[in-house]
Amino acid sequence: MRGLALPPWCSAIVPMHESTGEYTPANVRIGCAGWSILSRHGAHFDAGESHLARYATRFDMVEINSSFYRPHAFATYARWAAAVPPGFRFSVKLPKSITHEARLHAVGGLLSGFAESIAGLGNRLGGVLVQLPPSLAFDARTADTFFAMLRRRISVPVACEPRHASWFEPRVDATWQRHDVSRVAADPAILPQAALPGGKGGWSYWRWHGSPRMYYDAYGPGRLADLASGLIGIASPRRPAWCIFDNTAGGHAIADAVQLQQLVGSRSAARAKAKPRAAGDFVSKSSP
């Protein structure tokens, strides 16, 4: 990006915001569920031709949640892809018609339609989120059939957010491994295991919904500092860490994401300066 020169020890770091000159490690992506920007958060962003383009001056990824409620056309996804820089990535949430209404059964046609539409994102498609209803218990045959159908249609990373305790039993590990699926690290967590990323897949995926009131409450400095340490500790070139803030109802997602970005950036820069690494040890920001 213009006007920013990286010191040699920052081969692991890429600039994220032209106005601030802040840095985030290439193996960590931080963003929000949606790209609405409240006026009180405007100072965090540069100018842009659209809300999405403006959002992309600060963050390098976003989770599309509207796809859960209604389908979008190929052309819509293509327009969104054209509005962001080459290194930006989208995560797209699977429609509720598949997860909550059909409950994963007989969804081949719906999956095909979804895969065809999100192809409009091109190489800016970073992955797909599958959030399951709290009442959906694990059934090996149903899960294996569903993820096999999904994998026949998409090759990008997949993250699943189960919300029934049965999905955290050891027997589920075989399903994650067989279909190359990551298990979301969620907050609030229904079980201690649910707070940590699991499964297999090409990424670690964190969704923080707000706590103690889901969707409404902000996270304090202590929680965000712990999260920053967790992201830095688990992220790697082969399995980058993505973190989404979904506490949008109270308008706290952007502020929390910005603070986490600053924490991760400053800690990563300090670590990189203390222990220089070869440039080849890190992936570029154009990777998923």
Sequence and secondary structure as in RCSB ss.txt:
>XXXX:A:sequence
MRGLALPPWCSAIVPMHESTGEYTPANVRIGCAGWSILSRHGAHFDAGESHLARYATRFDMVEINSSFYRPHAFA
TYARWAAAVPPGFRFSVKLPKSITHEARLHAVGGLLSGFAESIAGLGNRLGGVLVQLPPSLAFDARTADTFFAML
RRRISVPVACEPRHASWFEPRVDATWQRHDVSRVAADPAILPQAALPGGKGGWSYWRWHGSPRMYYDAYGPGRLA
DLASGLIGIASPRRPAWCIFDNTAGGHAIADAVQLQQLVGSRSAARAKAKPRAAGDFVSKSSP
>XXXX:A:secstr
 TT    GGGTTEEE  TTT  EEETTEEEEEBS    GGGGGGS   SSHHHHHTTT SEEEE HHHHS   HH
HHHHHHHTS TT EEEEE  HIIIIISTTSS HHHHHHHHHHHGGGGGGEEEEEEE  TT    HHHHHHHHHHH
HHH  S EEEE  SGGGGSGGGHHHHHHHTEEE EEES SSGGGGS EE SS EEEEE  SSSTTT    HHHHH
HHHHHHHHH  SSS EEEEE  TTTT HHHHHHHHHHHHHHHHHHHHHHS   GGGS  TT  
